Amino acid sequence: MRTPEQVDLQALHRIRDRLVGQRTGLMNQARAFCIEYGLAMRVGACGFHADIRQHLGNQDNDLTQNMRGLLNDLLDDLAYIENRVGLVAV
């Protein structure tokens, strides 16, 4: 029989895994949207954050205002999830 502490730790791992999966999904979705506009994105979280901010800051690329708004919304969602991942660090 598992102790309550073991159950809690397992729950924490499962929650963190779900959040990391959501984070990856949001990054991949934003990356795919940028690729549709011909904007290259690096792999990995650090490259993603640098590239997306550069693309959003560049008013000369082909991103529409609607897509800029959608990408900013995705970044807000991503920031929330990344904060949650930090809160459930194991």
Secondary structure as a PSIPRED ss2 file (coil, helix, strand):
# PSIPRED VFORMAT (PSIPRED V4.0)

   1 M C   1.000  0.000  0.000
   2 R C   1.000  0.000  0.000
   3 T C   1.000  0.000  0.000
   4 P H   0.000  1.000  0.000
   5 E H   0.000  1.000  0.000
   6 Q H   0.000  1.000  0.000
   7 V H   0.000  1.000  0.000
   8 D H   0.000  1.000  0.000
   9 L H   0.000  1.000  0.000
  10 Q H   0.000  1.000  0.000
  11 A H   0.000  1.000  0.000
  12 L H   0.000  1.000  0.000
  13 H H   0.000  1.000  0.000
  14 R H   0.000  1.000  0.000
  15 I H   0.000  1.000  0.000
  16 R H   0.000  1.000  0.000
  17 D H   0.000  1.000  0.000
  18 R H   0.000  1.000  0.000
  19 L H   0.000  1.000  0.000
  20 V H   0.000  1.000  0.000
  21 G H   0.000  1.000  0.000
  22 Q H   0.000  1.000  0.000
  23 R H   0.000  1.000  0.000
  24 T H   0.000  1.000  0.000
  25 G H   0.000  1.000  0.000
  26 L H   0.000  1.000  0.000
  27 M H   0.000  1.000  0.000
  28 N H   0.000  1.000  0.000
  29 Q H   0.000  1.000  0.000
  30 A H   0.000  1.000  0.000
  31 R H   0.000  1.000  0.000
  32 A H   0.000  1.000  0.000
  33 F H   0.000  1.000  0.000
  34 C H   0.000  1.000  0.000
  35 I H   0.000  1.000  0.000
  36 E H   0.000  1.000  0.000
  37 Y C   1.000  0.000  0.000
  38 G C   1.000  0.000  0.000
  39 L C   1.000  0.000  0.000
  40 A C   1.000  0.000  0.000
  41 M C   1.000  0.000  0.000
  42 R C   1.000  0.000  0.000
  43 V C   1.000  0.000  0.000
  44 G C   1.000  0.000  0.000
  45 A H   0.000  1.000  0.000
  46 C H   0.000  1.000  0.000
  47 G H   0.000  1.000  0.000
  48 F H   0.000  1.000  0.000
  49 H H   0.000  1.000  0.000
  50 A H   0.000  1.000  0.000
  51 D H   0.000  1.000  0.000
  52 I H   0.000  1.000  0.000
  53 R H   0.000  1.000  0.000
  54 Q H   0.000  1.000  0.000
  55 H H   0.000  1.000  0.000
  56 L H   0.000  1.000  0.000
  57 G H   0.000  1.000  0.000
  58 N C   1.000  0.000  0.000
  59 Q C   1.000  0.000  0.000
  60 D C   1.000  0.000  0.000
  61 N C   1.000  0.000  0.000
  62 D C   1.000  0.000  0.000
  63 L C   1.000  0.000  0.000
  64 T C   1.000  0.000  0.000
  65 Q H   0.000  1.000  0.000
  66 N H   0.000  1.000  0.000
  67 M H   0.000  1.000  0.000
  68 R H   0.000  1.000  0.000
  69 G H   0.000  1.000  0.000
  70 L H   0.000  1.000  0.000
  71 L H   0.000  1.000  0.000
  72 N H   0.000  1.000  0.000
  73 D H   0.000  1.000  0.000
  74 L H   0.000  1.000  0.000
  75 L H   0.000  1.000  0.000
  76 D H   0.000  1.000  0.000
  77 D H   0.000  1.000  0.000
  78 L H   0.000  1.000  0.000
  79 A H   0.000  1.000  0.000
  80 Y H   0.000  1.000  0.000
  81 I H   0.000  1.000  0.000
  82 E H   0.000  1.000  0.000
  83 N H   0.000  1.000  0.000
  84 R H   0.000  1.000  0.000
  85 V H   0.000  1.000  0.000
  86 G H   0.000  1.000  0.000
  87 L H   0.000  1.000  0.000
  88 V C   1.000  0.000  0.000
  89 A C   1.000  0.000  0.000
  90 V C   1.000  0.000  0.000
